[in-house]
Amino acid sequence: MNLLGVSFSVSPMLVLFAAIAVYIGYGKICLLTILAAFLHECGHLLALFALGVRISSVRIGAFGAEINIAPCGRREELLSAAAGPACNLLCAAVFWRPFHLFAVLHLLLAAYNMLPVDPLDGGRILRVLFGRRIAYAVGFTFCGAIVVLSFHHALQSSDWLLFGAVCLLFLRLILQSGRCFFGASGIK
């Protein structure tokens, strides 16, 4: 689908996960989470449009979104990275009283996206402010610390399923961070 010259697409995996969530009775929380993530991405898109950065495509997936943009400067990268979590915080404030669950989902999404791992907004902000090497080192250290803490928790509580899930999540993040570190960037 094209809108304002930008190609939008949705991953079939997101549709599958949403259908499974609805089928097993978690449809409301799943759909609210997708809506919160959509609003988060709208924050990025609005910032990019306002800053005059050309956007070529947006792909919404089961584990996040990918916005393909023309090369831009550090200022634009910093502001667009901060815009998603800022949008979540604004939505959390607006929806706190009338729709508490939706507000909490926005807070969780903002907190997750501010983790200091490069494909996430917090890591992008670190990369712009301190460079790739420092951002990668901080992200790698953070992921390692979380895995060690979850291993300690698993030893104490025998919750190996949680440990496995944490390992997979942070392995995915650190691999993406390495791709960001060693791959090409849209920043001038």
Secondary structure, DSSP 8 states (H G I E B T S, - for coil): -EETTEEEEE-HHHHHHHHHHHHTT-HHHHHHHHHHHHHHHHHHHHHHHHTT--EEEEEEETTEEEEEE--B-HHHHHHHHHHHHHHHHHHHHHHTTT-HHHHHHHHHHHHHHTSSSTTSHHHHHHHHHH-HHHHHHHHHHHHHHHHHHHHHHHHHH--HHHHHHHHHHHHHHHHHHHHHHHS--SB-
